[in-house]
Amino acid sequence: MIDLDYSLLAELIGYLILLVILNGMLYKPIRKLLAERASRMASIQSDVDKYERNAQQLVKDFDAKLAEARGSGQGAMEKLKQEAREEDKKISDASSKEADARKQELMAGLTSDINAAKKDLAAKVEAFAMDISQKILGRAI
């Protein structure tokens, strides 16, 4: 059985002294290093979180600016297309008007040529009739 004598007390005192010495020389420095490491890790983690939030904000800003640029580019493209359609219509209308004017000019020229030819032929009809009659009859009229 266990005897309670001075050796048990000496063992207990030796254990407590060893505990105090090990605590001061081994456990406290290790705990201090672990606390510093945890503090550094927390600091690094907070920096990482801050950088992630910053990166997410930059991505959001970039996406917003990109969407805005696309919208303004699309608007500008639609505006340019509309201007091109209007310019095409103006050119087409001007071309049609010019073609109509040229057509009217040519028609007027043809009409005047036809009228001149009719007047010329009307003046020569009697002479042609006399000429044909003389050829058919074979004598002068």
N, CA, C and O atoms as a MOPAC input file, in Angstrom:
PM7 MOZYME 1SCF
protein

 N      0.81000 1    -1.17000 1     0.00000 1
 C      0.00000 1     0.00000 1     0.00000 1
 C      0.86600 1     1.25100 1     0.00000 1
 O      2.09200 1     1.15000 1     0.04600 1
 N      0.26500 1     2.40300 1    -0.05000 1
 C      1.02500 1     3.64600 1    -0.13600 1
 C      1.34900 1     4.10300 1     1.28900 1
 O      0.48500 1     4.20300 1     2.15900 1
 N      2.61700 1     4.36800 1     1.47000 1
 C      3.04000 1     4.88800 1     2.77000 1
 C      3.14100 1     6.39000 1     2.67500 1
 O      3.70200 1     6.92700 1     1.71900 1
 N      2.61200 1     7.04800 1     3.64100 1
 C      2.67600 1     8.50700 1     3.67600 1
 C      3.86900 1     8.88900 1     4.55300 1
 O      3.77500 1     8.90100 1     5.78000 1
 N      4.92500 1     9.18300 1     3.94000 1
 C      6.09700 1     9.61500 1     4.68100 1
 C      6.72300 1    10.80000 1     3.97500 1
 O      6.13800 1    11.37400 1     3.05600 1
 N      7.89800 1    11.15400 1     4.40500 1
 C      8.54700 1    12.37300 1     3.88400 1
 C      8.91400 1    12.22100 1     2.40400 1
 O      9.01900 1    13.23300 1     1.71000 1
 N      9.11600 1    10.97800 1     1.88100 1
 C      9.49000 1    10.79500 1     0.47800 1
 C      8.34200 1    11.19500 1    -0.45300 1
 O      8.57600 1    11.70500 1    -1.54900 1
 N      7.13300 1    10.96800 1    -0.02500 1
 C      5.97900 1    11.40100 1    -0.82400 1
 C      5.92900 1    12.91200 1    -0.88200 1
 O      5.64200 1    13.50700 1    -1.92000 1
 N      6.21700 1    13.52000 1     0.26200 1
 C      6.23700 1    14.98000 1     0.30500 1
 C      7.37700 1    15.50700 1    -0.55700 1
 O      7.20600 1    16.52200 1    -1.23200 1
 N      8.52200 1    14.85500 1    -0.55500 1
 C      9.65500 1    15.27500 1    -1.37800 1
 C      9.32500 1    15.10700 1    -2.85600 1
 O      9.68400 1    15.95300 1    -3.67500 1
 N      8.65000 1    14.03000 1    -3.19500 1
 C      8.22400 1    13.81800 1    -4.58300 1
 C      7.25900 1    14.91300 1    -5.01300 1
 O      7.35800 1    15.44100 1    -6.12000 1
 N      6.33700 1    15.24500 1    -4.14000 1
 C      5.34600 1    16.28400 1    -4.45500 1
 C      6.03000 1    17.63100 1    -4.62400 1
 O      5.70900 1    18.36500 1    -5.55800 1
 N      6.95000 1    17.97000 1    -3.75700 1
 C      7.67800 1    19.24300 1    -3.84900 1
 C      8.53500 1    19.23400 1    -5.11400 1
 O      8.60000 1    20.25000 1    -5.80700 1
 N      9.18500 1    18.13900 1    -5.42900 1
 C      9.99800 1    18.03100 1    -6.65300 1
 C      9.13700 1    18.19700 1    -7.90400 1
 O      9.53500 1    18.83500 1    -8.87900 1
 N      7.96000 1    17.61000 1    -7.84400 1
 C      7.03700 1    17.73800 1    -8.98500 1
 C      6.61000 1    19.18100 1    -9.17500 1
 O      6.58000 1    19.67600 1   -10.30100 1
 N      6.27600 1    19.86500 1    -8.07900 1
 C      5.85300 1    21.27100 1    -8.17100 1
 C      6.99700 1    22.15600 1    -8.66000 1
 O      6.78100 1    23.05600 1    -9.47100 1
 N      8.21300 1    21.90500 1    -8.17100 1
 C      9.37100 1    22.69100 1    -8.62100 1
 C      9.60200 1    22.44300 1   -10.11900 1
 O      9.83900 1    23.38200 1   -10.88000 1
 N      9.53000 1    21.18800 1   -10.52700 1
 C      9.69200 1    20.86500 1   -11.95500 1
 C      8.59900 1    21.53700 1   -12.78700 1
 O      8.85700 1    22.02500 1   -13.88700 1
 N      7.40100 1    21.55500 1   -12.26100 1
 C      6.27600 1    22.20000 1   -12.95600 1
 C      6.52400 1    23.69200 1   -13.12300 1
 O      6.28300 1    24.23800 1   -14.20000 1
 N      7.00100 1    24.36000 1   -12.08000 1
 C      7.28900 1    25.79500 1   -12.14700 1
 C      8.43000 1    26.04800 1   -13.13000 1
 O      8.34900 1    26.97300 1   -13.93800 1
 N      9.48500 1    25.24500 1   -13.07400 1
 C     10.63200 1    25.43500 1   -13.97600 1
 C     10.21500 1    25.18800 1   -15.43300 1
 O     10.53500 1    25.98900 1   -16.31100 1
 N      9.51400 1    24.09700 1   -15.68900 1
 C      9.07800 1    23.80400 1   -17.06100 1
 C      8.10200 1    24.85800 1   -17.56900 1
 O      8.13400 1    25.23800 1   -18.73900 1
 N      7.23900 1    25.32300 1   -16.67700 1
 C      6.28400 1    26.36700 1   -17.07700 1
 C      7.03000 1    27.61700 1   -17.50300 1
 O      6.69500 1    28.21600 1   -18.52400 1
 N      8.03000 1    28.01900 1   -16.74400 1
 C      8.78300 1    29.23300 1   -17.05800 1
 C      9.68200 1    29.07200 1   -18.26500 1
 O      9.84000 1    30.01400 1   -19.04200 1
 N     10.27500 1    27.90200 1   -18.44000 1
 C     11.25500 1    27.73300 1   -19.50700 1
 C     10.66200 1    27.16400 1   -20.79700 1
 O     11.19200 1    27.42400 1   -21.87700 1
 N      9.60300 1    26.41200 1   -20.71100 1
 C      9.11500 1    25.71000 1   -21.88200 1
 C      7.69400 1    26.13900 1   -22.26700 1
 O      7.45800 1    26.54400 1   -23.40600 1
 N      6.77900 1    26.05600 1   -21.35700 1
 C      5.37400 1    26.29400 1   -21.69700 1
 C      5.07900 1    27.75600 1   -22.01700 1
 O      4.38800 1    28.05100 1   -22.99300 1
 N      5.59900 1    28.67100 1   -21.20100 1
 C      5.32400 1    30.09500 1   -21.45700 1
 C      5.89500 1    30.55300 1   -22.80500 1
 O      5.18100 1    31.23000 1   -23.54400 1
 N      7.14600 1    30.22100 1   -23.16800 1
 C      7.64700 1    30.64000 1   -24.48700 1
 C      6.85400 1    30.01900 1   -25.64200 1
 O      6.60700 1    30.66500 1   -26.66000 1
 N      6.46800 1    28.76800 1   -25.46400 1
 C      5.68300 1    28.13300 1   -26.53100 1
 C      4.32100 1    28.80100 1   -26.64700 1
 O      3.85500 1    29.07200 1   -27.75300 1
 N      3.67700 1    29.07000 1   -25.50600 1
 C      2.37500 1    29.75400 1   -25.53400 1
 C      2.51200 1    31.15200 1   -26.12900 1
 O      1.64500 1    31.61200 1   -26.87200 1
 N      3.63500 1    31.83100 1   -25.78600 1
 C      3.87000 1    33.17100 1   -26.34200 1
 C      4.02300 1    33.08700 1   -27.86200 1
 O      3.44600 1    33.90000 1   -28.58500 1
 N      4.79000 1    32.11600 1   -28.35200 1
 C      4.96300 1    31.93800 1   -29.79800 1
 C      3.63400 1    31.59500 1   -30.47200 1
 O      3.33000 1    32.09700 1   -31.55400 1
 N      2.85300 1    30.74300 1   -29.82700 1
 C      1.54500 1    30.39100 1   -30.38800 1
 C      0.61300 1    31.60000 1   -30.42600 1
 O     -0.14100 1    31.77300 1   -31.38300 1
 N      0.66300 1    32.43900 1   -29.38300 1
 C     -0.17200 1    33.64700 1   -29.34900 1
 C      0.27100 1    34.62600 1   -30.44100 1
 O     -0.56000 1    35.22100 1   -31.12700 1
 N      1.60000 1    34.78600 1   -30.59300 1
 C      2.11000 1    35.67400 1   -31.65100 1
 C      1.71700 1    35.14000 1   -33.02500 1
 O      1.32600 1    35.89900 1   -33.91200 1
 N      1.82500 1    33.83900 1   -33.18300 1
 C      1.44300 1    33.22200 1   -34.46500 1
 C     -0.04200 1    33.42800 1   -34.73800 1
 O     -0.42800 1    33.76300 1   -35.85800 1
 N     -0.87100 1    33.23100 1   -33.72600 1
 C     -2.31400 1    33.43800 1   -33.88900 1
 C     -2.60400 1    34.89800 1   -34.22000 1
 O     -3.46000 1    35.19700 1   -35.05300 1
 N     -1.88400 1    35.80000 1   -33.56200 1
 C     -2.06200 1    37.23000 1   -33.83700 1
 C     -1.65300 1    37.56400 1   -35.26800 1
 O     -2.35800 1    38.29300 1   -35.96700 1
 N     -0.50500 1    37.02700 1   -35.70300 1
 C     -0.06500 1    37.25200 1   -37.08400 1
 C     -1.05000 1    36.66500 1   -38.08800 1
 O     -1.36200 1    37.29000 1   -39.10200 1
 N     -1.53300 1    35.47100 1   -37.80300 1
 C     -2.49800 1    34.82400 1   -38.70200 1
 C     -3.78600 1    35.63500 1   -38.77500 1
 O     -4.36500 1    35.78000 1   -39.85100 1
 N     -4.24100 1    36.16800 1   -37.63500 1
 C     -5.45100 1    36.99400 1   -37.62900 1
 C     -5.21900 1    38.26800 1   -38.43300 1
 O     -6.09100 1    38.70900 1   -39.18200 1
 N     -4.03000 1    38.85600 1   -38.26800 1
 C     -3.69500 1    40.06200 1   -39.02600 1
 C     -3.65000 1    39.76500 1   -40.52300 1
 O     -4.18300 1    40.52400 1   -41.33200 1
 N     -3.01400 1    38.66500 1   -40.87700 1
 C     -2.93300 1    38.27900 1   -42.29200 1
 C     -4.32100 1    37.98500 1   -42.84100 1
 O     -4.65400 1    38.37200 1   -43.96100 1
 N     -5.13400 1    37.28900 1   -42.03000 1
 C     -6.49200 1    36.96900 1   -42.47500 1
 C     -7.31600 1    38.23900 1   -42.66600 1
 O     -8.09200 1    38.33600 1   -43.61600 1
 N     -7.15400 1    39.21700 1   -41.76500 1
 C     -7.89400 1    40.47400 1   -41.93000 1
 C     -7.41500 1    41.21800 1   -43.17200 1
 O     -8.21600 1    41.82500 1   -43.88200 1
 N     -6.09300 1    41.17100 1   -43.44000 1
 C     -5.57600 1    41.78600 1   -44.66800 1
 C     -6.13200 1    41.08800 1   -45.90400 1
 O     -6.51000 1    41.73500 1   -46.88100 1
 N     -6.17500 1    39.76000 1   -45.84700 1
 C     -6.71800 1    38.99600 1   -46.97600 1
 C     -8.18200 1    39.35800 1   -47.19200 1
 O     -8.61600 1    39.56200 1   -48.32600 1
 N     -8.94300 1    39.43800 1   -46.10000 1
 C    -10.35700 1    39.81300 1   -46.21900 1
 C    -10.50700 1    41.21500 1   -46.80100 1
 O    -11.36600 1    41.46100 1   -47.64700 1
 N     -9.65000 1    42.13700 1   -46.32900 1
 C     -9.69700 1    43.51000 1   -46.83800 1
 C     -9.37800 1    43.53800 1   -48.33100 1
 O    -10.05400 1    44.21900 1   -49.10100 1
 N     -8.34300 1    42.79300 1   -48.73900 1
 C     -7.97000 1    42.76000 1   -50.15400 1
 C     -9.04500 1    42.09700 1   -51.00400 1
 O     -9.29200 1    42.50500 1   -52.13900 1
 N     -9.68100 1    41.06700 1   -50.44500 1
 C    -10.77100 1    40.42200 1   -51.18600 1
 C    -11.94000 1    41.38200 1   -51.37800 1
 O    -12.50700 1    41.46700 1   -52.46800 1
 N    -12.30200 1    42.11100 1   -50.30900 1
 C    -13.38300 1    43.10500 1   -50.43600 1
 C    -13.00400 1    44.18000 1   -51.44800 1
 O    -13.82300 1    44.60000 1   -52.26500 1
 N    -11.73600 1    44.62000 1   -51.37900 1
 C    -11.25800 1    45.63100 1   -52.31500 1
 C    -11.30900 1    45.10100 1   -53.74700 1
 O    -11.72600 1    45.80900 1   -54.66400 1
 N    -10.88400 1    43.85200 1   -53.93200 1
 C    -10.90700 1    43.24800 1   -55.27200 1
 C    -12.34200 1    43.10200 1   -55.76700 1
 O    -12.63100 1    43.36500 1   -56.93400 1
 N    -13.23800 1    42.68300 1   -54.87800 1
 C    -14.64300 1    42.56000 1   -55.27400 1
 C    -15.21800 1    43.92100 1   -55.65000 1
 O    -15.97300 1    44.03700 1   -56.61500 1
 N    -14.86000 1    44.94800 1   -54.88700 1
 C    -15.34400 1    46.29500 1   -55.20000 1
 C    -14.78400 1    46.76100 1   -56.54100 1
 O    -15.49400 1    47.37400 1   -57.33800 1
 N    -13.50800 1    46.46800 1   -56.78500 1
 C    -12.90800 1    46.84600 1   -58.06800 1
 C    -13.58200 1    46.11700 1   -59.22200 1
 O    -13.80600 1    46.69900 1   -60.28400 1
 N    -13.90600 1    44.83900 1   -59.01500 1
 C    -14.59900 1    44.07700 1   -60.05900 1
 C    -15.97900 1    44.67100 1   -60.30200 1
 O    -16.40200 1    44.80800 1   -61.45000 1
 N    -16.69000 1    45.02700 1   -59.22200 1
 C    -18.01600 1    45.64300 1   -59.37600 1
 C    -17.90600 1    46.97000 1   -60.12200 1
 O    -18.69200 1    47.25200 1   -61.02700 1
 N    -16.91600 1    47.78600 1   -59.72800 1
 C    -16.71400 1    49.06800 1   -60.41200 1
 C    -16.38700 1    48.85300 1   -61.88200 1
 O    -16.91100 1    49.54500 1   -62.75500 1
 N    -15.51100 1    47.88000 1   -62.14700 1
 C    -15.14500 1    47.58600 1   -63.53100 1
 C    -16.36100 1    47.13300 1   -64.32700 1
 O    -16.57500 1    47.58000 1   -65.45300 1
 N    -17.16200 1    46.23800 1   -63.73100 1
 C    -18.36500 1    45.76400 1   -64.42100 1
 C    -19.34000 1    46.90800 1   -64.67900 1
 O    -19.94500 1    46.98900 1   -65.74800 1
 N    -19.48900 1    47.79600 1   -63.68700 1
 C    -20.38900 1    48.93600 1   -63.86200 1
 C    -19.88600 1    49.85100 1   -64.97600 1
 O    -20.66100 1    50.29400 1   -65.82400 1
 N    -18.58600 1    50.12700 1   -64.96600 1
 C    -18.02700 1    50.98700 1   -66.01300 1
 C    -18.12200 1    50.31700 1   -67.38000 1
 O    -18.38700 1    50.97200 1   -68.38800 1
 N    -17.90200 1    49.00700 1   -67.40100 1
 C    -18.00100 1    48.26600 1   -68.65500 1
 C    -19.43100 1    48.30100 1   -69.18500 1
 O    -19.65200 1    48.50700 1   -70.37900 1
 N    -20.40100 1    48.10000 1   -68.29200 1
 C    -21.80600 1    48.15700 1   -68.70500 1
 C    -22.16100 1    49.55800 1   -69.18600 1
 O    -22.88000 1    49.72100 1   -70.17200 1
 N    -21.65500 1    50.56700 1   -68.48300 1
 C    -21.91200 1    51.95000 1   -68.89300 1
 C    -21.28800 1    52.22800 1   -70.25900 1
 O    -21.90700 1    52.85300 1   -71.12000 1
 N    -20.06200 1    51.75900 1   -70.44500 1
 C    -19.38500 1    51.96800 1   -71.73300 1
 C    -20.11400 1    51.23300 1   -72.84900 1
 O    -20.26800 1    51.76000 1   -73.95100 1
 N    -20.56400 1    50.00800 1   -72.55900 1
 C    -21.31900 1    49.27300 1   -73.57500 1
 C    -22.61000 1    49.99900 1   -73.91400 1
 O    -22.98700 1    50.10800 1   -75.08100 1
 N    -23.28600 1    50.49800 1   -72.87800 1
 C    -24.53400 1    51.22100 1   -73.11200 1
 C    -24.31000 1    52.48100 1   -73.93000 1
 O    -25.04500 1    52.75800 1   -74.87700 1
 N    -23.28600 1    53.24300 1   -73.55400 1
 C    -23.02400 1    54.47100 1   -74.30500 1
 C    -22.53600 1    54.14200 1   -75.71200 1
 O    -22.86900 1    54.84400 1   -76.66700 1
 N    -21.75000 1    53.08100 1   -75.84000 1
 C    -21.29900 1    52.65800 1   -77.17400 1
 C    -22.46400 1    52.20400 1   -78.02800 1
 O    -22.53700 1    52.51300 1   -79.21700 1
 N    -23.38300 1    51.46300 1   -77.40700 1
 C    -24.57000 1    51.00400 1   -78.13500 1
 C    -25.41200 1    52.20500 1   -78.55000 1
 O    -25.91200 1    52.26300 1   -79.67400 1
 N    -25.56500 1    53.16900 1   -77.63200 1
 C    -26.32700 1    54.37200 1   -77.95700 1
 C    -25.67500 1    55.15900 1   -79.08200 1
 O    -26.35000 1    55.64200 1   -79.99200 1
 N    -24.35900 1    55.28000 1   -79.00900 1
 C    -23.64000 1    56.00500 1   -80.06200 1
 C    -23.76500 1    55.27500 1   -81.39200 1
 O    -23.91700 1    55.90200 1   -82.44000 1
 N    -23.69900 1    53.94300 1   -81.34600 1
 C    -23.82400 1    53.17000 1   -82.57900 1
 C    -25.22300 1    53.33900 1   -83.17300 1
 O    -25.36900 1    53.49300 1   -84.38500 1
 N    -26.25200 1    53.30900 1   -82.32000 1
 C    -27.61700 1    53.50900 1   -82.81000 1
 C    -27.77300 1    54.91200 1   -83.39300 1
 O    -28.42900 1    55.09700 1   -84.41800 1
 N    -27.16800 1    55.89400 1   -82.73700 1
 C    -27.23500 1    57.26700 1   -83.23400 1
 C    -26.56600 1    57.36300 1   -84.60700 1
 O    -27.10100 1    57.98400 1   -85.52600 1
 N    -25.38900 1    56.74000 1   -84.73500 1
 C    -24.68900 1    56.76600 1   -86.02200 1
 C    -25.47600 1    56.02800 1   -87.10300 1
 O    -25.50800 1    56.45900 1   -88.25600 1
 N    -26.10800 1    54.91700 1   -86.72900 1
 C    -26.93100 1    54.19400 1   -87.69800 1
 C    -28.10000 1    55.05900 1   -88.15600 1
 O    -28.42300 1    55.10400 1   -89.34300 1
 N    -28.73500 1    55.74800 1   -87.19900 1
 C    -29.85700 1    56.62000 1   -87.54600 1
 C    -29.38500 1    57.75100 1   -88.45800 1
 O    -30.05500 1    58.08000 1   -89.43700 1
 N    -28.24000 1    58.34300 1   -88.14200 1
 C    -27.69900 1    59.40500 1   -88.99300 1
 C    -27.38800 1    58.86700 1   -90.38900 1
 O    -27.63300 1    59.54400 1   -91.38800 1
 N    -26.85100 1    57.65300 1   -90.45400 1
 C    -26.54500 1    57.04500 1   -91.75700 1
 C    -27.82700 1    56.80200 1   -92.54900 1
 O    -27.86600 1    57.02300 1   -93.75900 1
 N    -28.88700 1    56.34300 1   -91.85600 1
 C    -30.16600 1    56.13600 1   -92.55100 1
 C    -30.70900 1    57.45800 1   -93.08700 1
 O    -31.19100 1    57.53200 1   -94.21700 1
 N    -30.62400 1    58.51200 1   -92.25000 1
 C    -31.10400 1    59.82500 1   -92.68900 1
 C    -30.29300 1    60.32900 1   -93.87700 1
 O    -30.85300 1    60.85300 1   -94.84000 1
 N    -28.97800 1    60.16900 1   -93.80900 1
 C    -28.11300 1    60.61100 1   -94.90900 1
 C    -28.41900 1    59.81300 1   -96.17500 1
 O    -28.45800 1    60.37100 1   -97.27100 1
 N    -28.63400 1    58.50700 1   -96.01900 1
 C    -28.98800 1    57.65700 1   -97.15600 1
 C    -30.30700 1    58.12200 1   -97.76700 1
 O    -30.44900 1    58.18100 1   -98.98900 1
 N    -31.26800 1    58.45200 1   -96.90800 1
 C    -32.57000 1    58.92900 1   -97.40200 1
 C    -32.40200 1    60.25600 1   -98.13800 1
 O    -32.99900 1    60.46100 1   -99.19500 1
 N    -31.58900 1    61.16100 1   -97.57900 1
 C    -31.35800 1    62.44400 1   -98.24000 1
 C    -30.72100 1    62.23400 1   -99.61400 1
 O    -31.14600 1    62.82500 1  -100.60700 1
 N    -29.69600 1    61.38200 1   -99.65100 1
 C    -29.01200 1    61.12400 1  -100.92500 1
 C    -29.96400 1    60.47600 1  -101.91400 1
 O    -29.98000 1    60.83200 1  -103.09200 1
 N    -30.75400 1    59.52700 1  -101.43700 1
 C    -31.72000 1    58.84500 1  -102.30400 1
 C    -32.76100 1    59.83200 1  -102.83300 1
 O    -33.09700 1    59.81300 1  -104.01800 1
 N    -33.26900 1    60.69800 1  -101.94600 1
 C    -34.24900 1    61.70100 1  -102.37700 1
 C    -33.63800 1    62.66800 1  -103.38500 1
 O    -34.26500 1    63.00900 1  -104.38800 1
 N    -32.41100 1    63.10900 1  -103.11300 1
 C    -31.74600 1    64.03100 1  -104.03200 1
 C    -31.51500 1    63.35600 1  -105.38000 1
 O    -31.70400 1    63.97200 1  -106.42800 1
 N    -31.11100 1    62.09800 1  -105.35000 1
 C    -30.89000 1    61.35600 1  -106.58400 1
 C    -32.19500 1    61.19100 1  -107.35600 1
 O    -32.22500 1    61.33700 1  -108.57800 1
 N    -33.27300 1    60.88400 1  -106.63500 1
 C    -34.58000 1    60.74300 1  -107.29400 1
 C    -35.02100 1    62.06000 1  -107.90900 1
 O    -35.50800 1    62.09100 1  -109.03900 1
 N    -34.85100 1    63.15000 1  -107.16600 1
 C    -35.23200 1    64.46500 1  -107.69300 1
 C    -34.39900 1    64.80800 1  -108.92400 1
 O    -34.92100 1    65.32000 1  -109.91500 1
 N    -33.10000 1    64.52300 1  -108.85200 1
 C    -32.22600 1    64.80300 1  -109.98800 1
 C    -32.62500 1    63.95600 1  -111.19200 1
 O    -32.65200 1    64.44600 1  -112.32100 1
 N    -32.93800 1    62.67600 1  -110.94600 1
 C    -33.36200 1    61.79500 1  -112.03800 1
 C    -34.68400 1    62.27700 1  -112.62900 1
 O    -34.86100 1    62.26900 1  -113.84700 1
 N    -35.62000 1    62.69900 1  -111.76200 1
 C    -36.90000 1    63.21900 1  -112.25500 1
 C    -36.69800 1    64.49000 1  -113.07500 1
 O    -37.32200 1    64.67400 1  -114.12000 1
 N    -35.81600 1    65.36800 1  -112.58500 1
 C    -35.55000 1    66.60600 1  -113.31800 1
 C    -34.91700 1    66.29100 1  -114.66900 1
 O    -35.28200 1    66.88600 1  -115.68300 1
 N    -33.97500 1    65.36100 1  -114.68200 1
 C    -33.32500 1    64.97700 1  -115.94400 1
 C    -34.33700 1    64.33600 1  -116.88600 1
 O    -34.31200 1    64.57700 1  -118.09300 1
 N    -35.23000 1    63.51800 1  -116.32700 1
 C    -36.26800 1    62.87300 1  -117.13200 1
 C    -37.19500 1    63.92500 1  -117.73200 1
 O    -37.54200 1    63.85600 1  -118.91100 1
 N    -37.59500 1    64.90100 1  -116.91500 1
 C    -38.46600 1    65.96900 1  -117.41800 1
 C    -37.76000 1    66.76800 1  -118.51100 1
 O    -38.36000 1    67.14200 1  -119.51900 1
 N    -36.46700 1    67.02100 1  -118.28300 1
 C    -35.68800 1    67.76800 1  -119.27900 1
 C    -35.62000 1    66.99400 1  -120.59300 1
 O    -35.82400 1    67.55600 1  -121.67000 1
 N    -35.32800 1    65.68700 1  -120.48700 1
 C    -35.26700 1    64.86300 1  -121.69900 1
 C    -36.63000 1    64.75900 1  -122.37100 1
 O    -36.73000 1    64.81500 1  -123.59700 1
 N    -37.69100 1    64.60600 1  -121.55900 1
 C    -39.04800 1    64.53000 1  -122.12300 1
 C    -39.41000 1    65.83400 1  -122.83000 1
 O    -40.02400 1    65.82500 1  -123.89700 1
 N    -39.01900 1    66.96100 1  -122.21700 1
 C    -39.29300 1    68.25100 1  -122.85300 1
 C    -38.52500 1    68.36200 1  -124.16300 1
 O    -39.05600 1    68.84100 1  -125.16500 1
 N    -37.26700 1    67.91600 1  -124.14700 1
 C    -36.46800 1    67.94100 1  -125.37800 1
 C    -37.07300 1    67.04600 1  -126.44500 1
 O    -37.16800 1    67.43700 1  -127.60800 1
 N    -37.49000 1    65.82700 1  -126.04600 1
 C    -38.11000 1    64.91000 1  -127.00600 1
 C    -39.42000 1    65.47500 1  -127.53900 1
 O    -39.71100 1    65.38900 1  -128.73200 1
 N    -40.20800 1    66.05800 1  -126.62800 1
 C    -41.48200 1    66.64500 1  -127.06300 1
 C    -41.24000 1    67.76900 1  -128.05600 1
 O    -41.93800 1    67.86900 1  -129.06500 1
 N    -40.26100 1    68.61000 1  -127.77700 1
 C    -39.97900 1    69.70800 1  -128.71400 1
 C    -39.44400 1    69.15700 1  -130.03300 1
 O    -39.77200 1    69.67700 1  -131.10000 1
 N    -38.60800 1    68.09100 1  -129.96500 1
 C    -38.11700 1    67.46900 1  -131.20300 1
 C    -39.26500 1    66.85000 1  -131.99000 1
 O    -39.33100 1    66.97200 1  -133.21300 1
 N    -40.17500 1    66.18000 1  -131.26800 1
 C    -41.33800 1    65.57300 1  -131.94200 1
 C    -42.20600 1    66.64900 1  -132.56900 1
 O    -42.64500 1    66.51500 1  -133.71100 1
 N    -42.45500 1    67.72200 1  -131.81900 1
 C    -43.27700 1    68.81600 1  -132.36500 1
 C    -42.59600 1    69.45600 1  -133.57300 1
 O    -43.25500 1    69.79300 1  -134.55700 1
 N    -41.27400 1    69.62300 1  -133.49500 1
 C    -40.54600 1    70.20100 1  -134.62500 1
 C    -40.62200 1    69.26800 1  -135.82600 1
 O    -40.80200 1    69.71100 1  -136.96000 1
 N    -40.48000 1    67.93900 1  -135.55900 1
 C    -40.57400 1    66.97100 1  -136.65200 1
 C    -41.97400 1    66.98000 1  -137.25200 1
 O    -42.13000 1    66.89400 1  -138.47000 1
 N    -43.00600 1    67.08300 1  -136.39100 1
 C    -44.38900 1    67.14100 1  -136.89300 1
 C    -44.59400 1    68.38000 1  -137.76100 1
 O    -45.19400 1    68.29800 1  -138.83300 1
 N    -44.09400 1    69.53400 1  -137.29600 1
 C    -44.24700 1    70.76600 1  -138.07600 1
 C    -43.51200 1    70.64200 1  -139.40200 1
 O    -44.00700 1    71.05800 1  -140.44900 1
 N    -42.30400 1    70.05200 1  -139.33100 1
 C    -41.51200 1    69.88600 1  -140.54700 1
 C    -42.22300 1    68.95000 1  -141.51900 1
 O    -42.31300 1    69.22200 1  -142.71600 1
 N    -42.73200 1    67.82800 1  -140.96700 1
 C    -43.44400 1    66.87500 1  -141.82000 1
 C    -44.75300 1    67.46700 1  -142.32800 1
 O    -45.14200 1    67.23000 1  -143.47200 1
 N    -45.44400 1    68.24800 1  -141.46800 1
 C    -46.70200 1    68.87000 1  -141.90300 1
 C    -46.43500 1    69.83200 1  -143.05800 1
 O    -47.23200 1    69.94500 1  -143.99000 1
 N    -45.31600 1    70.50900 1  -142.97700 1
 C    -44.98000 1    71.42700 1  -144.05400 1
 C    -44.59600 1    70.65800 1  -145.31400 1
 O    -44.81600 1    71.15100 1  -146.42000 1
 N    -44.03400 1    69.47800 1  -145.17400 1
 C    -43.58200 1    68.71700 1  -146.32600 1
 C    -44.62600 1    67.72400 1  -146.81500 1
 O    -44.42900 1    67.10300 1  -147.85900 1
 N    -45.74000 1    67.55400 1  -146.08900 1
 C    -46.76600 1    66.57900 1  -146.47100 1
 C    -47.30300 1    66.88900 1  -147.86700 1
 O    -47.44300 1    65.99600 1  -148.70200 1
 N    -47.58800 1    68.11000 1  -148.09600 1
 C    -48.16300 1    68.47400 1  -149.39400 1
 C    -47.16700 1    68.18700 1  -150.51000 1
 O    -47.55100 1    67.70900 1  -151.57800 1
 N    -45.90900 1    68.47100 1  -150.27100 1
 C    -44.89400 1    68.20800 1  -151.28500 1
 C    -44.72700 1    66.71300 1  -151.48700 1
 O    -44.58000 1    66.26000 1  -152.62200 1
 N    -44.74500 1    65.92400 1  -150.39400 1
 C    -44.66400 1    64.46400 1  -150.50900 1
 C    -45.87500 1    63.90900 1  -151.24100 1
 O    -45.75000 1    63.02100 1  -152.08500 1
 N    -47.05500 1    64.44100 1  -150.91000 1
 C    -48.28400 1    63.97200 1  -151.56900 1
 C    -48.20200 1    64.24400 1  -153.06500 1
 O    -48.57600 1    63.38900 1  -153.86800 1
 N    -47.72700 1    65.40400 1  -153.44500 1
 C    -47.60400 1    65.74400 1  -154.86200 1
 C    -46.58100 1    64.82600 1  -155.52500 1
 O    -46.78600 1    64.35700 1  -156.64500 1
 N    -45.50700 1    64.58300 1  -154.84000 1
 C    -44.44900 1    63.73700 1  -155.38500 1
 C    -44.94600 1    62.31500 1  -155.58100 1
 O    -44.69400 1    61.70500 1  -156.62100 1
 N    -45.65600 1    61.77800 1  -154.58400 1
 C    -46.18100 1    60.41700 1  -154.66400 1
 C    -47.24500 1    60.34400 1  -155.75400 1
 O    -47.28400 1    59.39300 1  -156.53500 1
 N    -48.11100 1    61.36000 1  -155.79900 1
 C    -49.16500 1    61.36900 1  -156.82800 1
 C    -48.54400 1    61.37900 1  -158.22300 1
 O    -49.01400 1    60.67300 1  -159.11500 1
 N    -47.53100 1    62.14500 1  -158.40900 1
 C    -46.89000 1    62.21200 1  -159.71800 1
 C    -46.23600 1    60.88200 1  -160.05900 1
 O    -46.25000 1    60.47400 1  -161.22000 1
 N    -45.66900 1    60.20300 1  -159.08100 1
 C    -45.03100 1    58.92300 1  -159.34300 1
 C    -46.08000 1    57.86800 1  -159.65300 1
 O    -45.88700 1    57.03300 1  -160.53700 1
 N    -47.20000 1    57.90600 1  -158.92000 1
 C    -48.25400 1    56.91100 1  -159.14700 1
 C    -48.90800 1    57.15400 1  -160.50800 1
 O    -49.10100 1    56.22500 1  -161.29200 1
 N    -49.23800 1    58.39700 1  -160.76700 1
 C    -49.93700 1    58.70900 1  -162.01700 1
 C    -48.96300 1    58.73300 1  -163.20600 1
 O    -49.35300 1    58.50600 1  -164.35100 1
 N    -47.76400 1    58.99600 1  -162.92200 1
 C    -46.76800 1    59.02300 1  -163.97300 1
 C    -46.78800 1    60.32900 1  -164.73900 1
 O    -46.17700 1    60.39800 1  -165.80500 1
 N    -47.42500 1    61.32500 1  -164.28300 1
 C    -47.46800 1    62.62100 1  -164.92900 1
 C    -47.43000 1    63.72400 1  -163.90400 1
 O    -47.61900 1    63.44800 1  -162.72000 1
 N    -47.20400 1    64.92400 1  -164.28400 1
 C    -47.12700 1    66.07400 1  -163.40000 1
 C    -48.51700 1    66.58200 1  -163.07700 1
 O    -49.38100 1    66.62300 1  -163.95300 1
 N    -48.73400 1    66.95500 1  -161.87300 1
 C    -50.04700 1    67.45600 1  -161.46200 1
 C    -49.97900 1    68.94000 1  -161.29800 1
 O    -50.97900 1    69.57000 1  -160.95400 1

